[in-house]
Amino acid sequence: MSAGSTSRRALANHELYLAKIVLSAWRRDLDKQDIPARTLGQAFHNATREHLVAAYGWFLLSITRADAPTQGLPRTVEDLPPMPEGRVFPGEINEFRQLEGGGWLGQMLRRTDSEIPGPRQPGNLAFASTDVSGAEQAAGWVTQLEQLFDRMGDSLDEY
């Protein structure tokens, strides 16, 4: 792997690490039971997910050996900059495209209704939410993303 590709992979790993820190704090606060789980989900879910989406974006750039576009990190395969003339996207991009369309990766990348506050309850500063994804779902995303990075990173190292 090139030096640039390695640093993009390091940035992907760093974002995964940050997601794990947020997830750990989420679980710690859930165990305390001082704050309702729904409110904690509102506080931690999107933060964890955004670190994972950033990790995914850095990994996409690492696989394609592309620089980060000026408009920011790609959130999906469709956000990737075009390949230079004479080069094509690696085969791994097709797997990502499929996972984005209907797999766990698509779930992680989609904005959920729980991120849009519902009506506030009288006397409570927190907004009610009807569908807050739990810490276990976020933990599953962390695990699946790590496994995907490891598997694809190993195959790319062979080039």
Contacts in CASP RR format, 6 or more apart in sequence:
PFRMAT RR
TARGET T0000
AUTHOR 0000-0000-0000
METHOD contacts of the structure
MODEL  1
MSAGSTSRRALANHELYLAKIVLSAWRRDLDKQDIPARTLGQAFHNATRE
HLVAAYGWFLLSITRADAPTQGLPRTVEDLPPMPEGRVFPGEINEFRQLE
GGGWLGQMLRRTDSEIPGPRQPGNLAFASTDVSGAEQAAGWVTQLEQLFD
RMGDSLDEY
1 9 0 8 1.000
1 62 0 8 1.000
1 156 0 8 1.000
1 157 0 8 1.000
2 65 0 8 1.000
4 65 0 8 1.000
5 62 0 8 1.000
5 65 0 8 1.000
6 62 0 8 1.000
8 58 0 8 1.000
8 59 0 8 1.000
8 61 0 8 1.000
8 62 0 8 1.000
9 58 0 8 1.000
9 59 0 8 1.000
9 62 0 8 1.000
9 149 0 8 1.000
9 153 0 8 1.000
11 58 0 8 1.000
12 55 0 8 1.000
12 56 0 8 1.000
12 57 0 8 1.000
12 58 0 8 1.000
12 59 0 8 1.000
12 62 0 8 1.000
12 149 0 8 1.000
13 55 0 8 1.000
13 149 0 8 1.000
14 55 0 8 1.000
15 51 0 8 1.000
15 52 0 8 1.000
15 54 0 8 1.000
15 55 0 8 1.000
15 58 0 8 1.000
16 51 0 8 1.000
16 52 0 8 1.000
16 55 0 8 1.000
16 142 0 8 1.000
16 145 0 8 1.000
16 146 0 8 1.000
16 149 0 8 1.000
18 51 0 8 1.000
19 48 0 8 1.000
19 51 0 8 1.000
19 52 0 8 1.000
19 55 0 8 1.000
19 138 0 8 1.000
19 142 0 8 1.000
20 142 0 8 1.000
22 44 0 8 1.000
22 47 0 8 1.000
22 48 0 8 1.000
22 51 0 8 1.000
23 44 0 8 1.000
23 48 0 8 1.000
23 135 0 8 1.000
23 138 0 8 1.000
23 139 0 8 1.000
23 142 0 8 1.000
25 44 0 8 1.000
26 40 0 8 1.000
26 41 0 8 1.000
26 43 0 8 1.000
26 44 0 8 1.000
26 45 0 8 1.000
26 48 0 8 1.000
26 135 0 8 1.000
26 138 0 8 1.000
27 135 0 8 1.000
29 35 0 8 1.000
29 40 0 8 1.000
29 44 0 8 1.000
30 37 0 8 1.000
30 40 0 8 1.000
30 135 0 8 1.000
36 126 0 8 1.000
37 132 0 8 1.000
37 134 0 8 1.000
38 126 0 8 1.000
38 128 0 8 1.000
38 129 0 8 1.000
38 132 0 8 1.000
39 126 0 8 1.000
41 114 0 8 1.000
41 129 0 8 1.000
41 132 0 8 1.000
41 133 0 8 1.000
41 134 0 8 1.000
41 135 0 8 1.000
42 114 0 8 1.000
42 117 0 8 1.000
42 126 0 8 1.000
42 127 0 8 1.000
42 129 0 8 1.000
42 132 0 8 1.000
44 135 0 8 1.000
44 138 0 8 1.000
45 114 0 8 1.000
45 115 0 8 1.000
45 132 0 8 1.000
45 133 0 8 1.000
45 134 0 8 1.000
45 138 0 8 1.000
46 115 0 8 1.000
48 138 0 8 1.000
48 141 0 8 1.000
48 142 0 8 1.000
49 108 0 8 1.000
49 138 0 8 1.000
49 141 0 8 1.000
52 108 0 8 1.000
52 138 0 8 1.000
52 141 0 8 1.000
52 142 0 8 1.000
52 145 0 8 1.000
53 73 0 8 1.000
53 75 0 8 1.000
53 108 0 8 1.000
53 109 0 8 1.000
54 73 0 8 1.000
55 145 0 8 1.000
55 149 0 8 1.000
56 75 0 8 1.000
56 105 0 8 1.000
56 108 0 8 1.000
56 109 0 8 1.000
56 145 0 8 1.000
57 73 0 8 1.000
57 74 0 8 1.000
57 75 0 8 1.000
58 73 0 8 1.000
59 149 0 8 1.000
59 152 0 8 1.000
60 66 0 8 1.000
60 74 0 8 1.000
60 77 0 8 1.000
60 80 0 8 1.000
60 93 0 8 1.000
60 96 0 8 1.000
61 67 0 8 1.000
61 68 0 8 1.000
61 73 0 8 1.000
61 74 0 8 1.000
61 80 0 8 1.000
62 156 0 8 1.000
63 90 0 8 1.000
63 92 0 8 1.000
63 93 0 8 1.000
63 152 0 8 1.000
63 153 0 8 1.000
63 156 0 8 1.000
64 80 0 8 1.000
64 83 0 8 1.000
64 89 0 8 1.000
64 90 0 8 1.000
64 93 0 8 1.000
66 80 0 8 1.000
66 81 0 8 1.000
66 83 0 8 1.000
67 81 0 8 1.000
69 79 0 8 1.000
69 81 0 8 1.000
73 79 0 8 1.000
74 80 0 8 1.000
74 81 0 8 1.000
75 109 0 8 1.000
76 100 0 8 1.000
76 109 0 8 1.000
77 93 0 8 1.000
77 96 0 8 1.000
77 97 0 8 1.000
77 100 0 8 1.000
80 89 0 8 1.000
80 93 0 8 1.000
83 89 0 8 1.000
90 156 0 8 1.000
92 152 0 8 1.000
92 155 0 8 1.000
92 156 0 8 1.000
95 152 0 8 1.000
96 105 0 8 1.000
99 105 0 8 1.000
99 106 0 8 1.000
100 106 0 8 1.000
100 109 0 8 1.000
104 140 0 8 1.000
104 141 0 8 1.000
104 144 0 8 1.000
105 144 0 8 1.000
107 137 0 8 1.000
107 141 0 8 1.000
108 141 0 8 1.000
108 145 0 8 1.000
112 131 0 8 1.000
112 133 0 8 1.000
113 129 0 8 1.000
113 130 0 8 1.000
113 131 0 8 1.000
114 129 0 8 1.000
114 130 0 8 1.000
114 131 0 8 1.000
114 132 0 8 1.000
114 133 0 8 1.000
117 127 0 8 1.000
117 129 0 8 1.000
118 127 0 8 1.000
118 128 0 8 1.000
118 129 0 8 1.000
118 130 0 8 1.000
119 127 0 8 1.000
119 128 0 8 1.000
120 126 0 8 1.000
120 127 0 8 1.000
120 128 0 8 1.000
121 128 0 8 1.000
END
